[in-house]
Protein backbone atom coordinates (compact mmCIF):
# COMPACT_ATOMS: atom_id res chain seq x y z
CA UNK A 1 0.00 0.00 0.00
CA UNK A 2 1.25 3.44 -0.96
CA UNK A 3 1.14 6.27 1.48
CA UNK A 4 1.22 9.83 0.26
CA UNK A 5 2.21 12.66 2.52
CA UNK A 6 1.97 16.35 1.89
CA UNK A 7 5.37 17.79 0.88
CA UNK A 8 6.97 19.86 3.58
CA UNK A 9 7.63 23.53 2.95
CA UNK A 10 10.36 26.01 3.83
CA UNK A 11 9.07 28.90 5.93
CA UNK A 12 11.07 32.12 5.71
CA UNK A 13 10.23 34.87 8.18
CA UNK A 14 11.20 38.51 7.69
CA UNK A 15 11.26 41.09 10.48
CA UNK A 16 11.52 44.87 10.42
CA UNK A 17 11.12 47.61 13.01
CA UNK A 18 10.07 50.17 10.41
CA UNK A 19 6.35 50.54 9.82
CA UNK A 20 6.80 52.30 6.46
CA UNK A 21 8.96 49.46 5.17
CA UNK A 22 6.57 46.81 6.48
CA UNK A 23 3.59 48.33 4.66
CA UNK A 24 5.29 49.43 1.45
CA UNK A 25 8.41 47.37 0.71
CA UNK A 26 7.89 43.74 1.69
CA UNK A 27 10.10 41.03 0.17
CA UNK A 28 7.92 39.12 -2.26
CA UNK A 29 8.11 36.15 -4.58
CA UNK A 30 10.01 36.85 -7.79
CA UNK A 31 6.83 36.44 -9.85
CA UNK A 32 5.62 39.73 -8.34
CA UNK A 33 8.50 41.54 -10.08
CA UNK A 34 8.09 40.23 -13.64
CA UNK A 35 9.24 43.16 -15.83
CA UNK A 36 6.59 45.23 -17.60
CA UNK A 37 8.39 44.89 -20.93
CA UNK A 38 8.11 41.10 -20.68
CA UNK A 39 4.34 41.27 -20.28
CA UNK A 40 4.01 43.25 -23.52
CA UNK A 41 5.86 40.70 -25.66
CA UNK A 42 3.68 39.02 -28.30
CA UNK A 43 2.58 35.41 -28.10
CA UNK A 44 3.96 33.01 -30.74
CA UNK A 45 3.14 34.43 -34.16
CA UNK A 46 3.55 33.72 -37.87
CA UNK A 47 5.81 36.00 -39.88
CA UNK A 48 3.83 38.45 -42.00
CA UNK A 49 6.32 38.11 -44.84
CA UNK A 50 4.67 35.73 -47.33
CA UNK A 51 8.11 34.64 -48.51
CA UNK A 52 9.21 33.64 -45.02
CA UNK A 53 8.92 30.03 -43.81
CA UNK A 54 5.51 29.25 -42.33
CA UNK A 55 6.63 28.64 -38.80
CA UNK A 56 5.82 30.14 -35.43
CA UNK A 57 8.14 32.89 -34.23
CA UNK A 58 8.71 32.90 -30.49
CA UNK A 59 10.07 35.47 -28.04
CA UNK A 60 11.68 35.17 -24.63
CA UNK A 61 8.13 35.00 -23.30
CA UNK A 62 8.25 31.32 -24.28
CA UNK A 63 11.68 30.66 -22.75
CA UNK A 64 11.43 28.10 -19.91
CA UNK A 65 14.62 29.46 -18.33
CA UNK A 66 13.06 32.92 -17.91
CA UNK A 67 9.67 31.64 -16.79
CA UNK A 68 11.20 29.23 -14.27
CA UNK A 69 13.52 31.95 -12.96
CA UNK A 70 10.62 34.19 -12.00
CA UNK A 71 8.74 31.24 -10.58
CA UNK A 72 11.60 30.64 -8.16
CA UNK A 73 12.77 32.52 -5.08
CA UNK A 74 12.00 36.02 -3.92
CA UNK A 75 13.27 39.59 -4.25
CA UNK A 76 13.92 42.51 -1.95
CA UNK A 77 12.62 45.83 -3.29
CA UNK A 78 14.29 49.16 -2.59
CA UNK A 79 12.41 50.69 0.35
CA UNK A 80 12.86 54.34 -0.74
CA UNK A 81 14.48 56.41 -3.51
CA UNK A 82 18.27 56.50 -3.40
CA UNK A 83 20.81 58.73 -5.19
CA UNK A 84 24.46 57.69 -5.41
CA UNK A 85 27.47 59.56 -6.76
CA UNK A 86 30.84 57.82 -6.98
CA UNK A 87 33.86 59.49 -8.59
CA UNK A 88 37.55 58.57 -8.42
CA UNK A 89 37.96 61.25 -5.72
CA UNK A 90 34.81 61.00 -3.60
CA UNK A 91 31.39 59.49 -3.06
CA UNK A 92 28.03 60.78 -1.86
CA UNK A 93 24.64 59.18 -1.31
CA UNK A 94 21.21 60.20 -0.10
CA UNK A 95 18.22 58.07 0.87
CA UNK A 96 14.80 59.71 0.54
CA UNK A 97 13.85 58.52 4.03
CA UNK A 98 16.78 60.44 5.56
CA UNK A 99 17.59 57.54 7.88
CA UNK A 100 18.88 54.58 5.89
CA UNK A 101 22.65 54.14 5.64
CA UNK A 102 25.38 52.46 3.63
CA UNK A 103 28.48 50.68 4.94
CA UNK A 104 31.71 49.77 3.19
CA UNK A 105 34.11 46.82 3.32
CA UNK A 106 37.85 47.29 3.47
CA UNK A 107 39.58 46.88 0.12
CA UNK A 108 41.82 44.31 1.78
CA UNK A 109 38.86 41.91 1.83
CA UNK A 110 38.82 41.68 -1.99
CA UNK A 111 42.30 42.93 -2.93
CA UNK A 112 43.19 41.95 -6.48
CA UNK A 113 39.57 41.90 -7.66
CA UNK A 114 39.19 43.55 -11.07
CA UNK A 115 36.65 46.11 -9.81
CA UNK A 116 38.87 47.20 -6.93
CA UNK A 117 40.01 50.43 -8.58
CA UNK A 118 37.20 51.12 -11.07
CA UNK A 119 34.26 50.54 -8.70
CA UNK A 120 33.30 51.55 -5.18
CA UNK A 121 32.02 48.75 -2.95
CA UNK A 122 28.85 49.60 -1.03
CA UNK A 123 26.63 47.66 1.35
CA UNK A 124 23.03 48.84 1.63
CA UNK A 125 21.84 48.15 5.17
CA UNK A 126 18.54 46.42 4.48
CA UNK A 127 15.87 47.14 7.15
CA UNK A 128 14.66 43.53 6.82
CA UNK A 129 16.07 40.67 8.93
CA UNK A 130 15.52 37.06 7.97
CA UNK A 131 15.10 33.65 9.58
CA UNK A 132 14.29 30.22 8.10
CA UNK A 133 12.82 27.23 9.87
CA UNK A 134 15.44 24.96 8.26
CA UNK A 135 19.16 25.38 7.64
CA UNK A 136 19.37 26.33 3.99
CA UNK A 137 21.73 27.84 1.41
CA UNK A 138 20.42 30.70 -0.72
CA UNK A 139 21.82 31.98 -4.01
CA UNK A 140 21.91 35.77 -4.37
CA UNK A 141 22.10 37.32 -7.83
CA UNK A 142 21.25 40.50 -9.73
CA UNK A 143 17.71 40.96 -11.10
CA UNK A 144 19.21 41.74 -14.51
CA UNK A 145 15.96 41.25 -16.44
CA UNK A 146 14.64 44.15 -14.36
CA UNK A 147 17.46 46.25 -15.84
CA UNK A 148 19.41 46.45 -12.62
CA UNK A 149 22.67 45.22 -11.18
CA UNK A 150 24.73 44.38 -14.28
CA UNK A 151 26.01 47.66 -15.70
CA UNK A 152 27.31 50.70 -13.80
CA UNK A 153 25.99 49.11 -10.60
CA UNK A 154 26.92 45.47 -10.10
CA UNK A 155 25.16 43.33 -7.49
CA UNK A 156 27.64 41.00 -5.82
CA UNK A 157 26.48 37.38 -6.31
CA UNK A 158 27.03 34.66 -3.76
CA UNK A 159 25.63 31.76 -1.78
CA UNK A 160 24.49 32.76 1.70
CA UNK A 161 23.87 30.21 4.45
CA UNK A 162 20.71 30.90 6.45
CA UNK A 163 20.37 29.07 9.74
CA UNK A 164 17.59 28.85 12.27
CA UNK A 165 18.76 32.08 13.82
CA UNK A 166 18.07 35.66 12.79
CA UNK A 167 20.42 37.20 10.23
CA UNK A 168 20.87 40.43 8.32
CA UNK A 169 20.02 40.78 4.64
CA UNK A 170 22.28 43.58 3.49
CA UNK A 171 22.73 44.22 -0.24
CA UNK A 172 26.32 44.34 -1.48
CA UNK A 173 27.13 46.04 -4.75
CA UNK A 174 29.90 47.74 -6.70
CA UNK A 175 29.26 51.21 -8.16
CA UNK A 176 31.36 52.33 -11.13
CA UNK A 177 33.39 55.46 -10.41
CA UNK A 178 32.39 58.14 -12.92
CA UNK A 179 32.57 61.93 -13.04
CA UNK A 180 29.30 63.84 -13.52
CA UNK A 181 27.17 60.75 -12.96
CA UNK A 182 24.46 60.37 -10.32
CA UNK A 183 22.74 57.00 -10.11
CA UNK A 184 19.06 57.30 -9.28
CA UNK A 185 17.56 54.15 -7.79
CA UNK A 186 13.79 54.08 -7.44
CA UNK A 187 11.53 52.99 -4.62
CA UNK A 188 10.04 49.56 -5.28
CA UNK A 189 12.64 48.41 -7.79
CA UNK A 190 14.01 44.92 -7.01
CA UNK A 191 17.55 44.98 -5.64
CA UNK A 192 18.45 41.31 -5.50
CA UNK A 193 16.96 37.97 -6.52
CA UNK A 194 17.36 35.28 -3.85
CA UNK A 195 16.84 31.62 -4.73
CA UNK A 196 16.67 29.09 -1.84
CA UNK A 197 18.59 26.00 -2.93
CA UNK A 198 15.85 23.50 -2.13
CA UNK A 199 13.00 21.59 -3.76
CA UNK A 200 10.68 22.53 -0.92
CA UNK A 201 7.82 24.93 -1.46
CA UNK A 202 8.81 28.32 -0.07
CA UNK A 203 6.42 30.39 2.03
CA UNK A 204 7.21 33.98 3.02
CA UNK A 205 6.00 35.65 6.22
CA UNK A 206 6.59 39.31 7.11
CA UNK A 207 6.43 40.72 10.64
CA UNK A 208 6.54 44.19 12.16
CA UNK A 209 8.35 44.15 15.52
CA UNK A 210 9.66 46.65 18.03
CA UNK A 211 13.40 47.39 18.31
CA UNK A 212 13.38 45.66 21.70
CA UNK A 213 11.75 42.53 20.25
CA UNK A 214 14.29 42.43 17.43
CA UNK A 215 17.19 42.81 19.85
CA UNK A 216 15.76 40.02 22.00
CA UNK A 217 15.54 37.71 18.98
CA UNK A 218 19.21 38.26 18.20
CA UNK A 219 20.18 37.67 21.82
CA UNK A 220 18.28 34.37 21.91
CA UNK A 221 19.99 33.10 18.79
CA UNK A 222 21.88 29.85 19.55
CA UNK A 223 24.81 31.06 17.49
CA UNK A 224 24.83 34.36 19.34
CA UNK A 225 24.92 32.55 22.66
CA UNK A 226 27.57 29.98 21.77
CA UNK A 227 29.91 32.38 19.95
CA UNK A 228 31.77 29.36 18.56
CA UNK A 229 29.97 28.67 15.31
CA UNK A 230 32.50 28.95 12.53
CA UNK A 231 29.86 29.79 9.94
CA UNK A 232 28.95 32.90 11.88
CA UNK A 233 32.57 33.95 12.10
CA UNK A 234 32.98 33.43 8.36
CA UNK A 235 29.94 35.56 7.62
CA UNK A 236 31.52 38.51 9.46
CA UNK A 237 34.30 38.47 6.88
CA UNK A 238 32.05 37.80 3.90
CA UNK A 239 30.62 40.41 1.55
CA UNK A 240 27.15 38.96 2.12
CA UNK A 241 27.30 39.23 5.92
Secondary structure, DSSP 8 states (H G I E B T S, - for coil): --------EEEEEEEES-HHHHHH---EEGGGG--HHHHTS--SEE-S-TTS-S-EE--GGG-HHHHHHHTSSEEEE-SS-EEEEE-SS-EEEEETTS---EE---GGGGTT-THHHHEEEEEE--S-EEEESS-EEEEEE--GGGT-SBSSEEE--EEEEE-SS-EE--EEEEEE--TT-EEEE-TT-EEEEEEESSSSEEEEEEEE--HHHHHHHHHT-HHHHH---HHHHHHHHSTT-
